[in-house]
Amino acid sequence: MFEEFEKAKKIIDKSNSIYMVAHINPDGDAIGSTCALYFALKQIGKDAHVVCPSYSEVFEFLPGIKDAISVIDKDSYDLLICLDASDNGRLAISSEDYNKAKHVIMLDHHQRSHPYGDVQYINDELSSASEITYNFIKYLNIPFDENSASLLYTGMLTDTGSFNYSNTSSATHRAIAELLDVGINATYICKKLNDTIKEAKLKLIAKTIDNMEVYYDGKLRYSYVDYDTIKNLGIHDEDAEGMTNYLRMVEGTEVAVYVRGKSDGTLKVSMRSGGNVDISKIAISFGGGGHPRAAGYTMTQDIGVEKKKLIDVVGVMLSELSRD
């Protein structure tokens, strides 16, 4: 860790114009890590910016997110720091803006990453990109303020499922304790993220459950919601996520699959595992990626054909599980 962090620090020391970016359709971890590092670098006098063309309105209350820009209006800049993106093809930045950077640093926590950039730090043993960013900011010897601490708390909270997932470690909790000591309003953050929902999102949850199909004696739960339904509810792409969690909660579920139509005409597949099935292997086989318990990909063929393939693959993995 320290070797890559030191390389990254030397580049930062020599850089002034620095941009942070994460993956498209950013979640709490992507926003938390990029915006936290933004505030940290501003503290040491850097010309720092976050590139985030679109995000869910759920995160509008977070500090720094409204300062984010959509494109980089410079011919060149010193440094691009990429967080929570295992592949540079999934960055929320154009290839043109990416290539304007003199240097690129990659900080990621995905198990199957595709390294890129001048410095590549990947640690799949940590809960989130936000936990990596927490460690990196400490390495840079920059004190946490209420803004950066709130953002890092948000990132770790969301990527661990409110500390319910197995990626939550004692180190995660120690980091959280330090962030709480800064004086953040954790109750407010949890209320905004876990206990506040719009009526349209509640209707999407109801539609997802209504469309639920059950396979393999309840071990697989699958639901598909088309884009027209999502659009008619007034829900944007970034706000249509999270439905797999409701499918996964049903007792006896090993794998939950939520397929939704997107505004660009594609279908996004989100999967969650109860812990016994490594769904990252499934996602990778279909051209996607992720973690053993949370993964996804984009359907590229007819949904009828792809659905059968997916259900069959899950069935094979469940049968292997029963033989163990």
Beta strands, then each sheet from edge to edge (+ up, - down):
strand 1: 17-21
strand 2: 47-51
strand 3: 77-83
strand 4: 101-108
strand 5: 119-122
strand 6: 213-215
strand 7: 220-225
strand 8: 255-261
strand 9: 267-273
strand 10: 289-290
strand 11: 294-299
sheet 1: 2+ 1+ 3+ 4+ 5+
sheet 2: 6+ 7- 8- 9+ 11- 10+
end
